Amino acid sequence: MEHVVFFPGHDGTPAFRRVATLEDAVRLVEHLRNVENVAEVSVHALAEVPLAFKTWYRVEVPAGQAPELPAQVGAVDLPGPSVAADELVPPEPAAALASGGRPADGPSSLGFFAS
């Protein structure tokens, strides 16, 4: 397994070296301490980290393509704590069904403004 030895360089900037084995790392640390008088050294093992990829979608609205909001919606300050739930008017059941909503006996929202 590969290892990395971190130490301050001659000019004080952080430096590192990759070595093939732990024994090589120990020899390098001994050299840094005994020959170059470097006391601040750390050794880290390099192990592969397994990765998994998942699908992630991002929705964007192109500039100038957003629909205009009706005037009455613009009057409500969304999102904000000042809007009371009783100020919001739920859609008529027929309108909700026509727009892909749920029947009147089921939830009419995603839970944000559930009645």
C-alpha positions, 0 to 999 in steps of 0.5 A, spaced: 500 500 500 502 506 498 504 511 503 505 519 503 510 523 508 508 530 509 513 535 512 515 542 511 520 544 505 526 547 506 523 554 504 517 552 510 512 551 505 508 544 506 511 538 502 510 531 501 512 525 498 509 518 495 512 512 497 510 505 495 511 501 502 510 503 509 518 501 510 520 506 505 516 511 509 519 510 515 526 510 511 524 517 509 522 519 515 529 517 518 532 521 513 528 527 514 529 527 521 537 525 522 540 528 515 535 534 514 533 535 521 526 536 520 521 534 526 514 535 523 513 529 519 506 525 518 505 519 515 499 517 511 496 510 508 493 511 501 487 507 500 482 507 495 475 509 497 470 506 494 465 511 490 458 510 488 455 514 482 447 516 483 443 520 478 442 527 480 437 532 476 438 540 476 432 544 474 433 550 471 429 556 467 432 559 462 433 567 463 426 570 460 422 564 459 419 564 466 412 566 466 409 572 469 405 571 475 398 573 476 397 580 480 394 577 486 400 572 487 405 578 487 401 581 493 402 575 497 410 575 500 412 568 499 416 565 502 415 568 509 412 567 516 407 573 515 403 569 510 397 565 514 394 559 512 387 561 512 389 567 507 391 562 501 385 559 497 385 552 495 383 550 488 376 548 486 376 540 486 374 540 478 380 545 477 385 540 481 383 534 478 384 538 471 391 540 473 393 533 475 391 534 482 388 529 487 380 528 488 377 532 494 377 527 499 385 526 498 390 531 500 390 537 495 397 539 496 404 536 497 404 538 505 406 545 505 399 548 506 395 542 508 388 544 510 
